[in-house]
């Protein structure tokens, strides 16, 4: 099978952005007067009537390298100090992250004014697109301001756009991961920087650096762009190696850069060096062109042999290939759900067929006596893989988005758990397993069950309640029911070989009480009463152990076939 060719569209994407007016309008607002002053910051809200955008621009009062330190502050420290503006980014998989301490301090000192700005923006015309921009440290504040808005983004339509010029990085890899996990958030950030501007890479001098970029970077002498944070990181390291690390921060005229980018982008001008590239590898060619646009090629930097341009090109190609692959296989639950519905339908058919054979789908799958039983394996595997990825996806999302994600998929996840976990239990005990709940139960089953419980706490009705008349069609509410039955069978076996039987009998009685409680709530499928089911096998063994004269709530029910038949149609009234 021939592998499809990969392309990097960085130069084309950069041209598309730079040919629009958003960069020039953003820089014009930054360069204008009439700013409002805060603590160490000033800002201007430009909302001219008839304008396509509302633009909010930030400037730092002292915007040089000496005013910005590389120190980071963790989200845990901010939480302890009762500052929670960025806490929503945390998730179970990314419980904490770190931000630049200087930028966060400025943000906090102007927090009250920022809240007023948000109110003013929302009250003016919420449908007008918002651009938040800034230069240098002001760009870092713009990034933090937009991050603080992400919590309330509901769709692509109302998202803000952050455009920074020569901005410092604002956080570590965990911050980058938290923002990148959202399908919308990462695309809210565009960072424009000159390859000669040391400020954006101030905190990245080598590969041991803690800081990590996020969003899309338009890098220029000529314009090119990268989205992959690892590629951007490598380019920052290379630029730091090419340029004197100890040089003073030179003034970069971003206004002139924006004008030149716009002029070049409006001309169809394929780079001249492309004519000399004969590499059949399209991705390598594209990357070589992008590095040429940044003057990171041997013929542009002949004196910098130690940088290892060929090594950089190879490294970037590997990173971009990995990035493309990750995007290609990115888990999309909506697209894959229909396929999994087909698998669930197959299991429903299998369930009905097994019931007609008086065994039930749990025991049929456990025994593996027929070809259909083996066919179910593929449905079981595909469904399990899908929902493991679903749970992982929800766990990786920030808190609010993850909660909305879980609620949206809760019904399907609960149905899956109740249908498929019995198959996992059957497989485990057929292979000689013991104590499934403590030794083998998958975390994704536990998490799906926990989300259902959390959801039930926010409702006035019990989501686990089942109308009695529908009991014949239900899936047993407790997806671990069959694990309790298997443990009861093992306990019955233990009684034959132990002298001290009281502890075992107490455990069996506990299971008996558990089963009767589910029956009273009409929370168990009548399939458990099929003649060849493991439950009936357990009950028959247990009845022999207890003796014909044994009475209990469950015994009184199980010893009366009429009550069992009434239960199956939802007509039995438990005392």
C-alpha positions as CSV (number, residue, x, y, z in Angstrom):
1,X,0.0,0.0,0.0
2,X,1.5,3.3,-1.1
3,X,1.7,5.9,1.7
4,X,0.0,9.1,0.9
5,X,2.2,12.2,0.5
6,X,2.2,14.7,3.3
7,X,2.3,18.4,2.8
8,X,2.9,21.3,5.2
9,X,0.7,24.3,4.4
10,X,2.5,26.7,6.7
11,X,3.5,29.2,4.0
12,X,0.0,29.2,2.4
13,X,-1.7,29.5,5.8
14,X,0.5,32.4,6.7
15,X,-0.2,34.1,3.4
16,X,-4.0,33.7,3.9
17,X,-3.8,35.3,7.4
18,X,-1.5,38.1,6.4
19,X,-3.5,39.0,3.3
20,X,-6.5,39.8,5.4
21,X,-6.9,43.0,7.3
22,X,-7.0,41.7,10.8
23,X,-3.3,42.0,11.4
24,X,-3.1,45.6,10.2
25,X,-6.2,46.6,12.1
26,X,-4.9,45.0,15.3
27,X,-1.5,46.8,14.9
28,X,-3.2,50.1,14.2
29,X,-5.1,49.9,17.5
30,X,-1.9,49.0,19.4
31,X,-0.2,52.0,17.8
32,X,-3.0,54.5,18.5
33,X,-3.4,56.9,21.5
34,X,-6.1,57.3,24.2
35,X,-5.3,54.3,26.3
36,X,-6.8,53.8,29.8
37,X,-4.2,53.3,32.5
38,X,-4.1,50.6,35.0
39,X,-1.4,49.1,37.3
40,X,1.6,48.6,35.1
41,X,-0.7,48.3,32.1
42,X,-2.8,50.3,29.8
43,X,-5.6,49.2,27.4
44,X,-7.9,50.5,24.7
45,X,-11.2,49.2,23.6
46,X,-11.8,50.1,20.0
47,X,-15.5,49.6,19.1
48,X,-16.1,52.0,16.2
49,X,-19.6,52.0,14.8
50,X,-19.8,49.9,11.6
51,X,-16.5,48.2,12.2
52,X,-16.1,44.5,11.5
53,X,-14.5,43.9,14.8
54,X,-14.3,45.1,18.4
55,X,-10.6,45.3,19.2
56,X,-9.1,45.3,22.7
57,X,-5.4,46.2,22.8
58,X,-3.0,45.9,25.8
59,X,0.3,47.7,26.5
60,X,2.7,47.1,29.3
61,X,4.1,50.2,31.0
62,X,7.5,48.7,31.2
63,X,8.0,46.4,28.2
64,X,11.5,45.2,28.3
65,X,13.4,42.1,29.2
66,X,14.5,43.4,32.7
67,X,10.8,43.7,33.7
68,X,9.9,40.1,32.9
69,X,11.3,37.2,34.9
70,X,11.2,33.5,33.9
71,X,9.6,32.4,37.2
72,X,6.5,30.4,36.9
73,X,3.5,30.2,39.3
74,X,1.4,27.0,39.5
75,X,-2.3,26.9,39.3
76,X,-2.3,25.2,42.7
77,X,-0.6,28.2,44.2
78,X,-3.2,30.5,42.6
79,X,-6.0,28.3,43.9
80,X,-4.6,28.5,47.4
81,X,-4.6,32.2,47.1
82,X,-8.3,32.1,46.0
83,X,-7.5,33.2,42.4
84,X,-9.6,30.9,40.2
85,X,-9.8,32.6,36.8
86,X,-7.8,29.8,35.1
87,X,-8.8,26.9,37.3
88,X,-11.4,25.7,34.8
89,X,-8.5,24.6,32.6
90,X,-7.7,21.8,35.1
91,X,-8.9,18.3,34.5
92,X,-8.3,14.9,36.0
93,X,-5.5,14.2,33.5
94,X,-4.0,17.7,33.7
95,X,-4.7,18.7,37.4
96,X,-2.2,21.6,37.4
97,X,-0.2,23.9,35.1
98,X,2.1,26.9,35.5
99,X,2.0,30.5,34.2
100,X,4.5,33.2,33.9
101,X,4.6,34.9,37.3
102,X,5.2,38.5,36.0
103,X,2.3,38.3,33.5
104,X,-0.1,36.7,36.1
105,X,0.8,39.4,38.7
106,X,-0.1,42.2,36.2
107,X,-3.3,40.4,35.3
108,X,-4.3,40.1,39.0
109,X,-3.4,43.7,39.8
110,X,-5.9,44.8,37.1
111,X,-8.4,42.1,37.7
112,X,-11.3,44.4,38.8
113,X,-10.8,46.6,35.7
114,X,-10.7,43.5,33.5
115,X,-14.0,42.3,34.8
116,X,-15.5,45.7,33.9
117,X,-14.0,45.4,30.4
118,X,-15.6,42.0,30.0
119,X,-19.0,43.4,31.0
120,X,-18.6,46.4,28.6
121,X,-17.7,44.0,25.7
122,X,-20.6,41.8,26.4
123,X,-23.1,44.6,26.7
124,X,-22.0,46.5,23.6
125,X,-22.6,44.1,20.8
126,X,-21.9,40.4,21.7
127,X,-22.3,39.4,18.0
128,X,-19.4,41.5,16.9
129,X,-16.2,39.4,16.7
130,X,-13.7,40.3,19.4
131,X,-10.0,40.6,18.7
132,X,-7.7,40.9,21.7
133,X,-4.2,42.1,20.9
134,X,-1.0,43.3,22.3
135,X,2.8,43.7,21.8
136,X,5.5,42.1,23.9
137,X,4.4,41.7,27.5
138,X,1.1,43.4,26.5
139,X,0.6,40.4,24.1
140,X,1.1,38.0,27.1
141,X,-1.7,39.9,28.9
142,X,-3.8,39.6,25.8
143,X,-3.3,35.8,25.9
144,X,-4.2,35.6,29.5
145,X,-7.3,37.7,29.0
146,X,-8.5,35.5,26.2
147,X,-7.7,32.3,28.2
148,X,-10.0,33.7,30.9
149,X,-12.8,34.1,28.3
150,X,-12.5,30.5,27.1
151,X,-14.5,29.2,30.0
152,X,-17.7,30.6,28.5
153,X,-17.2,29.8,24.8
154,X,-20.1,27.7,23.5
155,X,-19.3,27.6,19.8
156,X,-17.0,28.7,17.1
157,X,-19.2,31.7,16.3
158,X,-18.6,33.6,19.5
159,X,-15.0,32.8,20.1
160,X,-12.5,35.7,20.6
161,X,-9.4,35.8,18.6
162,X,-6.1,36.7,20.3
163,X,-3.4,38.3,18.0
164,X,-0.1,39.0,19.6
165,X,3.1,40.6,18.2
166,X,6.5,39.7,19.6
167,X,4.8,38.2,22.7
168,X,6.4,36.3,25.5
169,X,5.3,32.8,26.2
170,X,2.9,32.5,29.1
171,X,3.1,29.0,30.4
172,X,4.4,25.4,30.5
173,X,3.7,22.3,28.5
174,X,0.8,21.4,30.7
175,X,-0.9,24.7,29.9
176,X,-0.3,24.0,26.2
177,X,-1.9,20.6,26.6
178,X,-4.9,21.9,28.5
179,X,-5.6,24.5,25.8
180,X,-4.9,22.1,22.9
181,X,-7.3,19.5,24.3
182,X,-10.3,21.7,23.3
183,X,-11.5,21.5,19.7
184,X,-11.9,25.3,19.6
185,X,-9.5,26.9,22.1
186,X,-6.1,26.4,20.4
187,X,-7.4,28.1,17.3
188,X,-8.2,31.3,19.2
189,X,-4.5,32.3,19.3
190,X,-2.3,33.7,16.5
191,X,1.2,34.9,17.4
192,X,3.2,37.1,15.0
193,X,6.9,37.3,15.6
194,X,10.0,38.4,13.8
195,X,12.8,35.8,13.5
196,X,15.1,38.6,14.8
197,X,13.0,39.4,17.9
198,X,14.6,37.7,21.0
199,X,11.7,38.5,23.3
200,X,9.3,35.7,22.2
201,X,12.0,33.1,22.8
202,X,13.4,34.7,25.9
203,X,12.4,31.7,28.0
204,X,13.5,29.1,25.5
205,X,17.3,28.9,25.1
206,X,17.7,25.1,24.8
207,X,15.6,21.9,25.0
208,X,15.6,21.9,28.8
209,X,13.3,25.0,28.9
210,X,10.0,24.7,30.8
211,X,8.0,27.0,28.7
212,X,5.9,25.8,25.7
213,X,4.1,27.6,22.9
214,X,0.4,27.1,22.0
215,X,-1.7,28.4,19.2
216,X,-0.6,29.2,15.6
217,X,2.7,31.1,15.1
218,X,3.3,33.3,12.1
219,X,7.1,33.5,11.9
220,X,8.7,36.0,9.6
221,X,11.2,37.4,7.8
222,X,9.1,36.1,5.0
223,X,6.0,34.6,6.5
224,X,5.4,31.0,7.4
225,X,3.4,29.4,10.1
226,X,3.4,26.4,12.4
227,X,0.7,25.0,14.7
228,X,2.6,22.0,16.1
229,X,4.0,23.2,19.5
230,X,6.9,20.8,19.3
231,X,8.0,22.2,15.9
232,X,7.7,25.8,17.2
233,X,9.8,24.9,20.2
234,X,12.5,23.5,18.0
235,X,12.5,26.6,15.8
236,X,12.8,28.8,18.9
237,X,15.8,26.8,20.0
238,X,17.4,27.1,16.5
239,X,16.7,30.9,16.4
240,X,18.3,31.3,19.8
241,X,21.4,29.5,18.5
242,X,21.7,31.5,15.4
243,X,21.3,34.9,17.1
244,X,23.5,36.1,20.0
245,X,21.9,35.0,23.2
246,X,23.3,38.0,25.0
247,X,22.2,40.6,22.6
248,X,20.2,43.6,23.8
249,X,16.5,43.5,22.9
250,X,16.4,45.3,19.7
251,X,13.4,47.3,18.6
252,X,11.4,45.4,16.0
253,X,9.1,47.4,13.8
254,X,6.1,45.2,13.7
255,X,4.1,47.9,11.9
256,X,6.4,47.7,9.0
257,X,6.5,43.9,9.1
258,X,2.7,43.8,8.9
259,X,2.7,46.1,5.9
260,X,5.4,44.0,4.1
261,X,3.6,40.7,4.9
262,X,0.4,42.1,3.5
263,X,2.2,43.3,0.4
264,X,3.9,40.0,-0.2
265,X,0.8,38.0,0.5
266,X,-1.2,39.8,-2.2
267,X,1.4,38.8,-4.8
268,X,1.5,35.3,-6.0
269,X,5.2,34.7,-5.4
270,X,6.3,31.1,-4.9
271,X,9.7,31.3,-3.2
272,X,12.6,31.3,-5.7
273,X,14.5,28.6,-3.8
274,X,11.7,26.2,-4.6
275,X,12.9,26.0,-8.2
276,X,16.1,24.4,-7.0
277,X,14.4,21.8,-4.7
278,X,14.3,18.4,-6.4
279,X,13.4,16.3,-3.3
280,X,10.5,14.1,-4.2
281,X,9.4,14.2,-0.5
282,X,6.8,16.9,-0.5
283,X,6.8,17.4,3.2
284,X,10.6,17.8,3.3
285,X,10.4,20.3,0.5
286,X,7.7,22.3,2.3
287,X,9.7,22.3,5.5
288,X,12.8,23.4,3.7
289,X,10.9,26.3,2.2
290,X,9.5,27.3,5.6
291,X,13.0,27.2,7.1
292,X,14.2,29.3,4.2
293,X,11.5,31.9,5.0
294,X,13.1,32.1,8.5
295,X,16.7,32.3,7.2
296,X,17.4,28.9,8.8
297,X,19.1,27.3,5.9
298,X,22.9,26.8,5.3
299,X,23.0,29.1,2.3
300,X,21.4,31.9,4.3
301,X,23.5,31.3,7.5
302,X,26.8,29.9,6.2
303,X,28.7,30.9,9.3
304,X,26.4,28.9,11.6
305,X,27.4,25.4,10.9
306,X,27.0,24.4,14.6
307,X,23.3,25.0,14.4
308,X,22.8,21.8,12.4
309,X,20.3,22.9,9.7
310,X,20.0,19.5,8.2
311,X,19.4,18.0,11.6
312,X,16.7,20.6,12.3
313,X,15.0,19.9,9.0
314,X,15.0,16.2,9.7
315,X,13.7,16.8,13.2
316,X,10.9,19.0,12.0
317,X,9.9,16.5,9.4
318,X,9.5,13.8,12.1
319,X,7.6,16.1,14.4
320,X,5.2,17.2,11.6
321,X,4.6,13.6,10.5
322,X,3.7,12.7,14.1
323,X,1.5,15.8,14.4
324,X,-0.3,14.9,11.1
325,X,-0.9,11.4,12.3
326,X,-2.2,12.5,15.6
327,X,-4.7,14.8,13.9
328,X,-5.7,12.1,11.5
329,X,-6.5,9.6,14.2
330,X,-7.8,12.2,16.6
331,X,-10.8,10.6,18.4
332,X,-14.1,12.0,17.1
333,X,-16.9,10.3,19.1
334,X,-19.7,11.8,16.9
335,X,-18.3,10.3,13.7
336,X,-17.6,6.9,15.2
337,X,-20.9,6.6,17.2
338,X,-22.9,5.3,14.3
339,X,-20.5,2.4,13.8
340,X,-20.8,1.5,17.4
341,X,-24.6,1.6,17.2
342,X,-24.3,-1.2,14.7
343,X,-22.3,-3.2,17.2
344,X,-24.8,-2.5,19.9
345,X,-27.6,-3.7,17.6
346,X,-25.7,-6.9,17.0
347,X,-25.5,-7.5,20.7
348,X,-29.2,-6.8,21.1
349,X,-29.9,-9.5,18.4
350,X,-27.5,-11.9,20.2
351,X,-29.2,-11.2,23.5
352,X,-32.7,-12.0,22.1
353,X,-31.3,-15.2,20.4
354,X,-29.7,-16.4,23.6
355,X,-32.9,-15.7,25.6
356,X,-34.9,-17.9,23.2
357,X,-32.4,-20.7,23.9
358,X,-33.1,-20.4,27.7
359,X,-29.6,-19.5,28.6
360,X,-29.2,-15.7,28.4
361,X,-26.4,-13.8,26.6
362,X,-24.2,-13.7,29.6
363,X,-23.9,-17.4,30.0
364,X,-23.9,-18.1,26.2
365,X,-20.9,-15.8,25.9
366,X,-19.2,-17.4,28.9
367,X,-19.6,-20.9,27.6
368,X,-18.5,-20.2,24.0
369,X,-20.3,-23.2,22.6
370,X,-21.5,-21.7,19.3
371,X,-20.0,-19.7,16.4
372,X,-22.2,-16.7,17.3
373,X,-20.5,-16.6,20.7
374,X,-17.1,-16.1,19.1
375,X,-18.5,-13.5,16.7
376,X,-19.6,-11.4,19.7
377,X,-15.9,-11.0,20.6
378,X,-15.3,-8.5,17.9
379,X,-18.3,-6.4,18.9
380,X,-17.1,-6.6,22.5
381,X,-13.6,-5.4,21.6
382,X,-14.7,-2.6,19.3
383,X,-17.2,-1.2,21.8
384,X,-14.8,-1.4,24.7
385,X,-12.0,0.4,22.8
386,X,-14.5,3.1,21.7
387,X,-15.7,3.8,25.2
388,X,-12.3,3.6,26.8
389,X,-11.3,6.4,24.3
390,X,-14.5,8.3,25.1
391,X,-13.8,8.3,28.8
392,X,-10.2,9.3,28.2
393,X,-11.4,12.1,26.0
394,X,-13.7,13.4,28.6
395,X,-11.1,13.1,31.3
396,X,-8.6,15.1,29.3
397,X,-11.0,18.0,28.6
398,X,-11.1,21.0,30.9
399,X,-13.7,20.9,33.7
400,X,-16.7,22.7,32.1
401,X,-16.3,21.2,28.7
402,X,-15.7,17.7,30.1
403,X,-18.9,18.0,32.2
404,X,-20.9,19.0,29.2
405,X,-19.3,16.2,27.2
406,X,-20.2,13.6,29.9
407,X,-23.8,14.7,30.1
408,X,-24.2,14.6,26.3
409,X,-23.0,11.0,26.1
410,X,-24.2,9.7,29.5
411,X,-27.3,7.8,28.2
412,X,-25.3,6.0,25.5
413,X,-22.4,5.3,27.9
414,X,-24.8,3.8,30.5
415,X,-26.5,1.5,28.0
416,X,-23.1,0.4,26.8
417,X,-21.9,-0.3,30.4
418,X,-25.0,-2.4,31.3
419,X,-24.8,-4.4,28.1
420,X,-21.1,-4.9,27.7
421,X,-19.6,-5.1,31.2
422,X,-21.4,-8.5,31.7
423,X,-19.4,-9.8,28.8
424,X,-16.1,-8.6,30.4
425,X,-17.2,-10.4,33.6
426,X,-18.1,-13.6,31.7
427,X,-14.7,-13.6,30.0
428,X,-12.9,-13.0,33.3
429,X,-14.5,-15.8,35.2
430,X,-14.4,-18.3,32.3
431,X,-10.6,-17.9,32.5
432,X,-10.6,-18.7,36.2
433,X,-10.6,-15.2,37.6
434,X,-11.7,-14.2,41.1
435,X,-13.0,-11.0,42.7
436,X,-13.6,-9.1,39.4
437,X,-14.7,-5.9,41.1
438,X,-11.5,-5.4,43.0
439,X,-9.0,-7.1,40.7
440,X,-10.1,-6.6,37.1
441,X,-12.8,-4.0,36.7
442,X,-11.8,-1.4,34.1
443,X,-11.5,2.2,35.1
444,X,-13.7,3.3,32.3
445,X,-16.6,1.3,33.6
446,X,-16.0,2.8,37.1
447,X,-15.9,6.3,35.6
448,X,-19.1,5.8,33.6
449,X,-20.9,4.6,36.7
450,X,-19.5,7.5,38.7
451,X,-20.8,10.1,36.1
452,X,-24.2,8.5,36.2
453,X,-24.2,8.8,40.0
454,X,-23.1,12.5,39.8
455,X,-25.8,13.2,37.3
456,X,-28.4,11.6,39.6
457,X,-27.5,13.9,42.4
458,X,-28.5,16.9,40.3
459,X,-31.9,15.4,39.4
460,X,-35.2,15.2,41.4
461,X,-35.9,11.7,40.0
462,X,-33.8,8.5,40.3
463,X,-32.3,7.9,36.9
464,X,-31.9,4.2,37.8
465,X,-35.6,3.7,38.5
466,X,-37.4,1.5,35.9
467,X,-41.1,1.4,35.2
468,X,-42.3,-2.1,36.3
469,X,-44.1,-2.7,33.1
470,X,-40.8,-2.4,31.1
471,X,-38.8,-4.8,33.3
472,X,-38.7,-7.5,30.6
473,X,-36.8,-5.2,28.3
474,X,-34.4,-3.7,30.7
475,X,-30.7,-4.3,31.1
476,X,-29.8,-5.1,34.7
477,X,-29.2,-1.8,36.4
478,X,-26.0,-2.9,38.3
479,X,-23.6,-3.9,35.5
480,X,-21.6,-5.9,38.1
481,X,-24.6,-8.1,39.0
482,X,-23.0,-11.2,37.3
483,X,-19.7,-10.7,39.2
484,X,-21.7,-11.0,42.5
485,X,-23.4,-14.2,41.1
486,X,-20.0,-15.7,40.2
487,X,-18.6,-14.9,43.6
488,X,-21.6,-16.6,45.1
489,X,-20.9,-19.7,43.1
490,X,-17.3,-19.7,44.2
491,X,-18.4,-19.3,47.9
492,X,-20.7,-22.3,47.5
493,X,-17.7,-24.3,46.3
494,X,-15.6,-23.1,49.2
495,X,-18.1,-24.5,51.7
496,X,-17.2,-28.0,50.7
497,X,-13.6,-27.6,51.8
498,X,-13.7,-25.4,54.9
499,X,-14.4,-26.2,58.5
500,X,-15.3,-22.7,59.6
501,X,-18.4,-22.1,57.5
502,X,-19.9,-19.1,59.3
503,X,-17.9,-16.5,57.4
504,X,-18.7,-18.0,54.1
505,X,-22.4,-18.3,54.9
506,X,-22.4,-14.6,56.0
507,X,-21.0,-13.6,52.7
508,X,-23.6,-15.7,50.9
509,X,-26.4,-14.1,52.9
510,X,-25.1,-10.7,52.0
511,X,-25.3,-11.5,48.3
512,X,-28.8,-12.9,48.9
513,X,-29.9,-9.6,50.5
514,X,-28.3,-7.7,47.6
515,X,-30.2,-9.7,44.9
516,X,-33.5,-9.3,46.7
517,X,-33.0,-5.6,47.0
518,X,-32.5,-5.3,43.2
519,X,-35.6,-7.5,42.6
520,X,-37.7,-5.2,44.8
521,X,-36.6,-2.2,42.8
522,X,-37.4,-4.1,39.5
523,X,-33.7,-3.4,38.6
524,X,-32.9,-6.9,37.4
525,X,-33.6,-8.4,34.0
526,X,-35.9,-11.5,34.1
527,X,-33.3,-13.2,32.0
528,X,-31.6,-14.3,35.3
529,X,-34.5,-16.8,35.8
530,X,-33.8,-18.6,32.5
531,X,-33.3,-22.3,33.1
532,X,-29.6,-22.5,32.1
533,X,-28.4,-19.2,33.7
534,X,-25.6,-19.0,36.2
535,X,-28.0,-17.3,38.7
536,X,-30.3,-20.3,38.7
537,X,-27.3,-22.6,39.1
538,X,-26.2,-20.6,42.1
539,X,-29.7,-20.6,43.6
540,X,-30.1,-24.3,43.3
541,X,-26.7,-24.9,45.0
542,X,-27.4,-22.4,47.7
543,X,-30.9,-23.9,48.3
544,X,-29.2,-27.3,48.9
545,X,-26.8,-25.8,51.3
546,X,-29.5,-24.0,53.3
547,X,-32.0,-26.9,53.3
548,X,-35.6,-27.3,52.1
549,X,-36.9,-25.7,55.3
550,X,-34.9,-22.4,54.9
551,X,-37.0,-19.3,54.7
552,X,-36.0,-15.8,53.8
553,X,-37.5,-13.0,51.6
554,X,-35.5,-14.2,48.6
555,X,-36.3,-17.9,49.3
556,X,-40.1,-17.1,49.5
557,X,-39.9,-15.4,46.2
558,X,-37.7,-17.9,44.4
559,X,-39.7,-20.9,45.6
560,X,-42.9,-19.6,43.9
561,X,-42.9,-19.9,40.1
562,X,-46.0,-17.7,39.9
563,X,-44.2,-14.8,41.6
564,X,-41.3,-15.1,39.1
565,X,-43.7,-15.1,36.2
566,X,-45.5,-12.0,37.6
567,X,-42.1,-10.3,38.1
568,X,-41.3,-10.8,34.4
569,X,-44.4,-8.8,33.4
570,X,-44.0,-6.2,36.1
571,X,-47.1,-7.5,38.0
572,X,-45.7,-8.7,41.3
573,X,-46.1,-6.5,44.4
574,X,-43.2,-7.2,46.8
575,X,-44.2,-7.2,50.5
